[in-house]
Amino acid sequence: LVIEEISLEELAEINADAPQVISLIGYLRRIWRTNHDHKQETGVTAQMLANLRARNAEYDPEVTAAIARQGYPDVFGGITGVKCRAAEAWILDIYGAKENTWKLSPTPDPEYAAAVQAKVAEDVAAAIDPEVVESGDPDALGEAIEKESKSILEKELSKRTRAMETKIRDQFQEGGFNRAFKQVVADLVTFKAGVLKGPITRVRTVKRWVTNPETDENVEEVSRKTITEYERVSPLDLYPGPNSTGPDEGALVEQIKVPRHELVLLKSEPGYFPGAIDRVLMGFSGMRGQVESTDDASDEKQKLERRDFDEGLEFADDMEGLEFYVTAQGKMLKEAGIDKQPDGKPLEDLAEYDINAILMGSELIYVRFNEDPTGSRPYHISGWEKECGSFWYKGVPELMSDIQRMCNGSIRALAYNMSIASGPQVVIDVTQLAPGENISTLYASKMWQVKMKPGAGKPIDFIQPDSRATELMAIYDQFAKMADDYTQIPAYAYGNDAVAGAGRTFGGLSALMSNSARGIKRVLGDIHTEIFARVIKRQFDWNMGYLDSSYRGDVEIEP
């Protein structure tokens, strides 16, 4: 995405009727350019596109051209796709095998509200044996109160925890978590990360059927409902800062697309600038969406994701923009009309504040403080193998890229050798052929007319090229087996019965599968820590702030 560069004078003229946010817009533009250029220059985008090509069993266009110049067939040994699909199925099978892959439990030393204390005290008073109360023995009464208090408190906290857990699972289902998670799993296997975003608070039109008590008929009821949603973010659309090692560090930028009709509805939401949104919508020309110009990497991404339908731009409905999670000085926020912190305290000009902002073209359409006071952001990222000290991971295609190239080389040579060795090469002395003899075709029982010359060799001779299929297949098989070690995704994990040695026995196969499971356990552990635990914590915090007190409690998340 390329944001059009304009002068400060032009920017001031464009935003003449809006809050003067020139310095903040310029600041956000510099962050975007820095993050975008860093991602391109470090080869992250190029590597992710290469990973996607490998999974799709496609060559880089330059490699395809080089193969064509050599006269070799452009066959692709798609072992990378096999490994990616196996890894994806492995993860989803594990999460799908259990009804619940996580649960909530009260913390060992929970903090609870006064309402809980009052409820426990009331139940304790009703549960104590009247004889103990009437005895007047303070020690016995104290022991009974302590015993009953502990038991009733545990039951009350457990009840509230189960209610919160059920509510979160319902919110996951309603907010599209399961669908988004499946897409994220495909990304974390293929790319340099899988990115889940949420919970995102949105107001949606919902429909439900209710029974009219007077007529006993079903009636359609339509209403607007606030829900929390989850969505997959393409790692190709996420731009972390140069020094970031996680989503909560540094400046983070996401390239977003907002449907036009949703942009209209956002004008009434807190933090959005209606005037700026109107100017963005007015820039929408006819039936063509305001799609920013893109770089070569973005074009290739569209093609690889099978979304390069150029004619579709004539009917584009999405408005492209950039969403930022950054820190900004108080004086910049004051320009945007924000002069107080969420707690009501005034902003300090040189203090840094964690904000969320959206930029569309030359318009700043949204600015608010980060909803999480700890600075956590609604992005949850995991991958197949973490790169030390980096924001990114290594996907399966990257880990086995050398193996894939060797397999491709051997299978191309195999296809070429098979074509050469499929029939004889013919040597013809044309001076000994009869006039008009056709030498361009060869078929069974063909008769040749020749004029033998004394002392000359055979007028026609046949040479059968040797087949190297056995050797080339052995090379391919060897490197395909090495892919098991490079990726820790063994062939027998997805049903390949070509297992030798210990794998031919039940005990041996069990031992092999146990060893291979160490790799997938590491991946699953990262998914739990970096995605599930973070998501559930944010959803829990949202519920604590917006739901009634019957759900509230102090909990921890268990895998």
C-alpha positions, 0 to 999 in steps of 0.5 A: 500500500502506497500512501500518496505524499502531499505537502503540509499546505495541501493537507491543511487545505484538505482538513480545513474544516476538521480538527488540525491533525497535521502533525499526527498524520505526518507522524503516522505516515512516517511510521507506516513508511518505516515499518513497510520498508523494513519488512520489504528490505529484510525479505520478510514479504518475499519469503512469505510469498515464496512460502505460498508459492511452494505450498501451491506447487508453483515456481517463481516466475524467474525460475519458470523462465530459466527452466524453459530456457533449459528445455526441461519440463516445469513439473513441481514435486509438491511435497511442501503442500503435503507437509503443510496440509498434514501439519494443518490437519494435525493441529486441527485434529488435536483441537477438534478431538477434545470438546474443550481444549481450555478451561477457567479455574479460580486462582489459588488466592482469588480476589472477590467482590463485596457482593461475593463476600455478602453472598458467602456470609449469608450462606455460611450463616444458614449452613452452621449447625444451630447447636454450635451457635447455641453452645456459645463456644467461640472456638467451636463456632470459629472453626465451623465458620472457617470450614463452611466459609471455605467450602461455600466460597469455593462453590460460589467461585466455581459457579461464577467461573463456570458461568464465565467459561460458558459465556466465553465459549458462547461469545467465541461461537457467536463472534466467529472465533472457530472459523478465524482460528482455522484460517490462522492455523493455515497461516502459521503453518504456511507463512512466517506467522498466524495472526488472530485479531480480537475481540473486536467490539462491533454492533450488528443487526441480528434476527431471532424468532420469538413467540407471540404469547397472544397468538402463539405464532413465531414472530421475526424480531430484528435488533442491533446487538453489541457483540465481540468478533474475531478475524484472521489478519493476513501476515502479509498485511501486518507491519511491525516496527523494526525492533518489535519482537511481539504484538505489544511492542513498538509501532504496529500497523495493519493494512485494512479494508472497510466496506463502504456501508460499514464506514457510513455506520461508523460515523456515529461511533466514539472516536470517529471523525464524521467529517473525515469519513464523509470526505473519504466517501466523497472521494469514492468515484462512481462504482470504483472503490478508493483502492490505494496503489499497491507495490509489486509484492501486493500484486503478487499476493493478490495473484497467489491468493487467487484474487487478481480479478482486475475487472472486480475493481470496477465494482470494488466496495472496500475502502483501504486504510491503515490501522495503527497501534502506536504511542503519540505525544499529548500535543499531537492528540490535542490537535485531534481534539483529545485533551483528556486521558480516559481517567479524566486527567489532562494530557501532558504535551510531551508525555507518550500515550498508547493510541489506536488510529485509522488513516484512509488516504489523507484523512485521519478518521479515527483516534482513541486511547488503547482500550487496554491500560496495560498496553496489550493489543488485540493481535495474537500471533504464533507460528511453527518455529520462532526466529530468535529475537524476531517478531516473525517465525519460520513456516514449514515451507521455509524450513524445507525450502532446500529439500523442496528445491532438491526434490524439484531438481530430481523430478524435473530430471526424471521427467526429462530422462523419461521422455528421452529414454521412452524411445530410440534416437535415430541416426540416418545417412540421408545420402543413402536414402531413396529420393522422397523418403520421409524421415520425419515419422517413425512407426512400427513396421516402417519400410525404408528405401535406401541406396547402399554405398560400398564402404559406407556405414549403415544408412539407418541406425538406432540408439536407445538412451539409458533410463536413469529413473531408478537413480533419480527416484532414489534421490527424490525419495531420500530427500523426501524422507529428509523433509520429515526431520527438517519439519518434524512432520513425519510421513507416518503421521498422515498415513504414509505406509512406506515406513522402514525399520522400527516403524514396521512394528507397532511398538516401533511405530509408537516410539517414532510417533512419540518422538515426533509428537515433541515438535507438535507439542511445542507448536501447540504450547505456543498456540496456547500461550500466544493465542488462546491465553491472550484471547481468553484474557482479553475476552474475560476483561471485556466481560468483567467490564460490560457484563453483570456481576454474576459472571465476575470472579478472579480466574486463570486459564488452563490448557 
